[in-house]
């Protein structure tokens, strides 16, 4: 097993870890291992997809059909050689 040293741990964070460990009936070291294990084994959430989120938000309201709009023709690009 490997070991690590955590330097510059803020005192309030250390106190919280001590309290949490006491609440769970274990040492601070064991509690830190538990926290790391839980954080590193959880599945990563899928990246947010704005289109899916909007669709899911408004799906219960029903959909609407928008008429297709005829697209305008593109104009000729400007010429800079004149």
C-alpha positions in Angstrom: 0.0 0.0 0.0 1.2 3.5 -0.8 1.0 6.4 1.6 0.7 10.1 1.0 1.3 13.3 3.0 -1.1 16.2 2.7 0.6 19.5 3.4 -1.0 22.9 4.1 -4.4 21.4 5.1 -6.4 24.3 6.5 -7.2 24.0 10.2 -11.0 24.3 9.8 -10.9 21.4 7.2 -8.8 19.3 9.6 -11.3 19.9 12.4 -14.2 18.9 10.1 -12.3 15.7 9.2 -11.7 14.9 12.9 -15.4 15.5 13.7 -16.6 13.4 10.8 -14.2 10.6 11.7 -15.4 10.6 15.3 -19.0 10.5 14.1 -18.2 7.4 12.0 -16.1 5.9 14.8 -12.8 5.7 12.9 -9.5 7.5 12.7 -9.0 10.6 10.6 -6.7 8.6 8.3 -9.5 6.0 7.7 -12.0 8.7 7.1 -9.8 10.4 4.6 -9.3 7.0 2.8 -13.1 6.5 2.7 -13.6 10.0 1.3 -11.0 9.5 -1.4 -12.3 6.0 -2.3 -15.9 7.4 -2.6 -14.8 10.4 -4.7 -12.7 8.4 -7.1 -15.0 5.4 -7.7 -18.2 7.4 -8.5 -19.2 7.4 -12.1 -18.5 10.6 -13.9 -21.7 12.4 -15.0 -22.3 12.9 -18.6 -21.4 16.3 -19.9 -24.3 18.7 -19.9 -26.2 18.9 -23.1 -28.2 22.1 -23.4 -30.5 20.8 -26.2 -31.4 17.7 -24.2 -32.0 19.8 -21.0 -34.3 22.2 -22.9 -36.2 19.3 -24.5 -36.6 17.5 -21.2 -37.8 20.7 -19.5 -40.5 21.5 -22.1 -41.5 17.9 -23.1 -44.4 17.7 -20.6 -45.9 20.8 -22.2 -46.2 19.2 -25.6 -44.4 20.1 -28.8 -45.1 22.6 -31.5 -44.5 22.5 -35.2 -42.9 25.5 -36.7 -43.5 26.1 -40.4 -40.4 25.7 -42.6 -39.1 29.1 -43.6 -37.9 29.6 -47.1 -34.2 30.6 -47.0 -33.0 33.6 -48.8 -30.4 33.2 -51.5 -26.9 34.1 -50.4 -25.6 37.3 -51.9 -22.4 37.5 -53.8 -19.4 38.0 -51.6 -17.8 41.4 -51.8 -14.9 42.0 -54.2 -11.9 43.9 -53.1 -10.0 44.0 -56.4 -12.0 46.9 -57.8 
